[in-house]
Amino acid sequence: MQATDTVWVATQTQAFLPSTTATALPATTSEHVVAALNPVLPDSKPTPAQVQAVVDYLQQNGFTGIKVSSSQRLVDATGTVAGIQAAFNTTLMSFQYQGRAAFGNNAPAQVPQALGGVVVAVLGLQNVATAQAVVEVAPSPASTKARANAAGTAVEVAHELTEFSAFYDADNLPIGTGSTVAMVASGDLTAVLANLKAYTTSHGLPDVSTQVIPVGDGSYQDDPAKDLVWTTAVEAMVGMAGGLKQIVFYNPPDLSDANLILGIDTMEDEFSWPVQYASELLPFAISEDDAHRSGLMAASDNAIAFIPENIAPSGDDGAYAESEGVILDAQGNWLVAPGSYTVNYPASDRDVWAIGGTSLYTSGGIYASETGWNSGVAPVDPENLTSDQQLHAGGGGVSKFEGGQGDLFNHAPWRIVPDVAFDADPASGALVYLQGNATPVQVGGTVLAAALYVGLRIRMGYHPETPLELLYTCYADYHDHIKNDYALSGYSMQQLVHPVNEGNNGYGGYGYNAVAGYDAIGGWGSINARNLNALAIGYFHD
């Protein structure tokens, strides 16, 4: 099959060219790309003949290092710019983007008609849109003052990670020392593993076995900012669960779309539910608009659908995921359409549990209440007086691309994010410990919230439905009168969750507002693990 004199068919990968001053990349430059294949049927894999056809096509266009993933859903390879352009009927252009050198494809990626419907997306054609993995850092705990709620009866203060199990009613549930968790984490993880070891030792927790599985293409570099994110995630899971048996890291060099899909797909394919893992954490976020344009969404949806228990943060951008929360200039003028809201992926995937963010108030060390987390706007660069301003708030809203959650909101056609929410406000955040640092870092953000849910979920053990599936089942049973089990259980929705009925994730009167019941701020609220676990035992095991 030759790339000339053929009929081209578009893939899901669209053009990525935000600059009008772009120049062509040198033809001999090499780039790593991943062709994502479309399964013949849902919950199936591409046929051997389809996989071989893609491999043959890449070979004919001069690609080297061709590898087929264990799932058969991905084929990755390295090609010259000339070979990539010939194979996918597009041109790669270079330009400056947000102060850095970037490249992107000037037209949608296409394949010959014979591969149409086989290759769903081509990743690695751009480095403009990459996933973000961030946490929100508060001032030094020693200088942070407690912040009271509106009634003045409870305050926001920093917490040890081992305190959260009491706040979310899991203290009397079994600890997680028999459970294994998997997560995607990029870069050199040496510091993260050392931080975890130091944390368990200093807090009297059992040692956690770790395994790092490299995936993807490129060199591994240490990134202190990412170290803090991954350290927050692992310490939060371990602290909430009271210990873990093992954490397995699927470890790409970076969060570029090509490497990220290899990490996701390998993790999803290697282990089946529930034999190995209680949960799989995807501690990153990318605007679903970018995930859709790049083809990452199409490729990931095929992989994620194979495993039912995936957890992702809703993001820290409030209602403005596409701009990563950068919404105002230095003078306070809007940089985006204030009423145009977007959400993050993979949280918006209907096969992923999306975890939003709250502000946690306690009184005398005891849980008091939660509201939707919104810290307002702050300069992107505090040292620059002309810096744009970024919103820091829990992500939430309605997907443009992913289907809805069935019975929720009378069969709403689009996915609503988040499902539930946990503490993410840095003012009420967690104390995260770094090896060699005498003072812990006070951290918030929805990566923290998502990791807290993973630890909580582990303490609830295994049931035929996961905790969040059970919440949706209860909602359907109660409102549609399908069964009587829910009514006979003795629990109301208000007893299964802590309500999050106040808050907003926008700015200046825009954004979504919290309401009683389900909303795009806190989802159902935060889980009361004791009651939900008791309901699960009665619901499925009587």
Secondary structure in CASP SS format (residue, H / E / C, confidence):
PFRMAT SS
TARGET T0000
AUTHOR 0000-0000-0000
METHOD secondary structure of the structure
MODEL  1
M C 1.00
Q C 1.00
A C 1.00
T C 1.00
D C 1.00
T C 1.00
V C 1.00
W E 1.00
V E 1.00
A E 1.00
T C 1.00
Q C 1.00
T C 1.00
Q C 1.00
A C 1.00
F C 1.00
L C 1.00
P C 1.00
S C 1.00
T C 1.00
T C 1.00
A C 1.00
T E 1.00
A E 1.00
L C 1.00
P C 1.00
A C 1.00
T C 1.00
T C 1.00
S E 1.00
E E 1.00
H E 1.00
V E 1.00
V E 1.00
A E 1.00
A E 1.00
L E 1.00
N C 1.00
P C 1.00
V C 1.00
L C 1.00
P C 1.00
D C 1.00
S C 1.00
K C 1.00
P C 1.00
T C 1.00
P H 1.00
A H 1.00
Q H 1.00
V H 1.00
Q H 1.00
A H 1.00
V H 1.00
V H 1.00
D H 1.00
Y H 1.00
L H 1.00
Q H 1.00
Q H 1.00
N C 1.00
G C 1.00
F C 1.00
T E 1.00
G E 1.00
I E 1.00
K E 1.00
V E 1.00
S C 1.00
S C 1.00
S C 1.00
Q C 1.00
R C 1.00
L E 1.00
V E 1.00
D E 1.00
A E 1.00
T E 1.00
G E 1.00
T E 1.00
V H 1.00
A H 1.00
G H 1.00
I H 1.00
Q H 1.00
A H 1.00
A H 1.00
F H 1.00
N C 1.00
T C 1.00
T C 1.00
L E 1.00
M E 1.00
S E 1.00
F E 1.00
Q E 1.00
Y E 1.00
Q C 1.00
G C 1.00
R E 1.00
A E 1.00
A E 1.00
F E 1.00
G E 1.00
N E 1.00
N C 1.00
A C 1.00
P C 1.00
A C 1.00
Q E 1.00
V E 1.00
P E 1.00
Q H 1.00
A H 1.00
L H 1.00
G C 1.00
G C 1.00
V C 1.00
V E 1.00
V E 1.00
A E 1.00
V E 1.00
L E 1.00
G C 1.00
L C 1.00
Q C 1.00
N C 1.00
V C 1.00
A C 1.00
T C 1.00
A C 1.00
Q E 1.00
A C 1.00
V C 1.00
V C 1.00
E E 1.00
V E 1.00
A C 1.00
P C 1.00
S C 1.00
P H 1.00
A H 1.00
S H 1.00
T C 1.00
K C 1.00
A C 1.00
R E 1.00
A E 1.00
N C 1.00
A C 1.00
A C 1.00
G C 1.00
T C 1.00
A C 1.00
V E 1.00
E E 1.00
V C 1.00
A C 1.00
H E 1.00
E C 1.00
L H 1.00
T H 1.00
E H 1.00
F H 1.00
S H 1.00
A H 1.00
F H 1.00
Y C 1.00
D C 1.00
A C 1.00
D C 1.00
N C 1.00
L C 1.00
P C 1.00
I C 1.00
G C 1.00
T C 1.00
G C 1.00
S C 1.00
T E 1.00
V E 1.00
A E 1.00
M E 1.00
V E 1.00
A C 1.00
S C 1.00
G C 1.00
D C 1.00
L C 1.00
T H 1.00
A H 1.00
V H 1.00
L H 1.00
A H 1.00
N H 1.00
L H 1.00
K H 1.00
A H 1.00
Y H 1.00
T H 1.00
T H 1.00
S H 1.00
H C 1.00
G C 1.00
L C 1.00
P C 1.00
D C 1.00
V C 1.00
S E 1.00
T E 1.00
Q E 1.00
V E 1.00
I E 1.00
P E 1.00
V C 1.00
G C 1.00
D C 1.00
G C 1.00
S C 1.00
Y C 1.00
Q C 1.00
D C 1.00
D C 1.00
P H 1.00
A H 1.00
K H 1.00
D H 1.00
L H 1.00
V H 1.00
W H 1.00
T H 1.00
T H 1.00
A H 1.00
V H 1.00
E H 1.00
A H 1.00
M H 1.00
V H 1.00
G H 1.00
M H 1.00
A H 1.00
G C 1.00
G C 1.00
L C 1.00
K C 1.00
Q E 1.00
I E 1.00
V E 1.00
F E 1.00
Y E 1.00
N E 1.00
P C 1.00
P C 1.00
D C 1.00
L C 1.00
S C 1.00
D H 1.00
A H 1.00
N H 1.00
L H 1.00
I H 1.00
L H 1.00
G H 1.00
I H 1.00
D H 1.00
T H 1.00
M H 1.00
E H 1.00
D H 1.00
E H 1.00
F C 1.00
S C 1.00
W C 1.00
P C 1.00
V C 1.00
Q C 1.00
Y E 1.00
A E 1.00
S E 1.00
E E 1.00
L E 1.00
L C 1.00
P C 1.00
F C 1.00
A E 1.00
I E 1.00
S E 1.00
E H 1.00
D H 1.00
D H 1.00
A H 1.00
H H 1.00
R H 1.00
S H 1.00
G C 1.00
L H 1.00
M H 1.00
A H 1.00
A H 1.00
S H 1.00
D H 1.00
N H 1.00
A H 1.00
I H 1.00
A C 1.00
F C 1.00
I C 1.00
P C 1.00
E C 1.00
N E 1.00
I E 1.00
A E 1.00
P E 1.00
S C 1.00
G C 1.00
D C 1.00
D E 1.00
G C 1.00
A C 1.00
Y E 1.00
A C 1.00
E C 1.00
S C 1.00
E C 1.00
G C 1.00
V E 1.00
I E 1.00
L E 1.00
D C 1.00
A C 1.00
Q C 1.00
G C 1.00
N C 1.00
W E 1.00
L C 1.00
V C 1.00
A C 1.00
P C 1.00
G C 1.00
S C 1.00
Y C 1.00
T E 1.00
V C 1.00
N E 1.00
Y E 1.00
P C 1.00
A C 1.00
S C 1.00
D C 1.00
R C 1.00
D C 1.00
V E 1.00
W E 1.00
A E 1.00
I E 1.00
G E 1.00
G E 1.00
T E 1.00
S E 1.00
L E 1.00
Y E 1.00
T E 1.00
S E 1.00
G C 1.00
G C 1.00
I E 1.00
Y E 1.00
A E 1.00
S E 1.00
E E 1.00
T E 1.00
G E 1.00
W C 1.00
N E 1.00
S E 1.00
G E 1.00
V E 1.00
A E 1.00
P E 1.00
V C 1.00
D C 1.00
P C 1.00
E C 1.00
N C 1.00
L C 1.00
T C 1.00
S C 1.00
D C 1.00
Q E 1.00
Q E 1.00
L E 1.00
H E 1.00
A E 1.00
G C 1.00
G C 1.00
G C 1.00
G E 1.00
V E 1.00
S E 1.00
K E 1.00
F E 1.00
E E 1.00
G E 1.00
G C 1.00
Q C 1.00
G C 1.00
D C 1.00
L C 1.00
F C 1.00
N C 1.00
H C 1.00
A C 1.00
P C 1.00
W E 1.00
R E 1.00
I E 1.00
V E 1.00
P C 1.00
D C 1.00
V E 1.00
A E 1.00
F E 1.00
D E 1.00
A C 1.00
D C 1.00
P H 1.00
A H 1.00
S H 1.00
G C 1.00
A E 1.00
L E 1.00
V E 1.00
Y C 1.00
L C 1.00
Q C 1.00
G C 1.00
N C 1.00
A C 1.00
T C 1.00
P C 1.00
V E 1.00
Q E 1.00
V E 1.00
G E 1.00
G C 1.00
T H 1.00
V H 1.00
L H 1.00
A H 1.00
A H 1.00
A H 1.00
L H 1.00
Y H 1.00
V H 1.00
G H 1.00
L H 1.00
R H 1.00
I H 1.00
R H 1.00
M C 1.00
G C 1.00
Y C 1.00
H C 1.00
P C 1.00
E C 1.00
T C 1.00
P H 1.00
L H 1.00
E H 1.00
L H 1.00
L H 1.00
Y H 1.00
T H 1.00
C H 1.00
Y H 1.00
A H 1.00
D H 1.00
Y H 1.00
H H 1.00
D H 1.00
H C 1.00
I C 1.00
K C 1.00
N C 1.00
D H 1.00
Y H 1.00
A H 1.00
L H 1.00
S C 1.00
G C 1.00
Y C 1.00
S C 1.00
M H 1.00
Q H 1.00
Q H 1.00
L H 1.00
V E 1.00
H E 1.00
P C 1.00
V C 1.00
N C 1.00
E C 1.00
G C 1.00
N E 1.00
N C 1.00
G C 1.00
Y C 1.00
G C 1.00
G C 1.00
Y C 1.00
G C 1.00
Y C 1.00
N E 1.00
A C 1.00
V C 1.00
A C 1.00
G C 1.00
Y C 1.00
D E 1.00
A C 1.00
I C 1.00
G C 1.00
G E 1.00
W C 1.00
G C 1.00
S E 1.00
I E 1.00
N C 1.00
A H 1.00
R H 1.00
N H 1.00
L H 1.00
N H 1.00
A H 1.00
L H 1.00
A H 1.00
I H 1.00
G H 1.00
Y H 1.00
F H 1.00
H H 1.00
D C 1.00
END
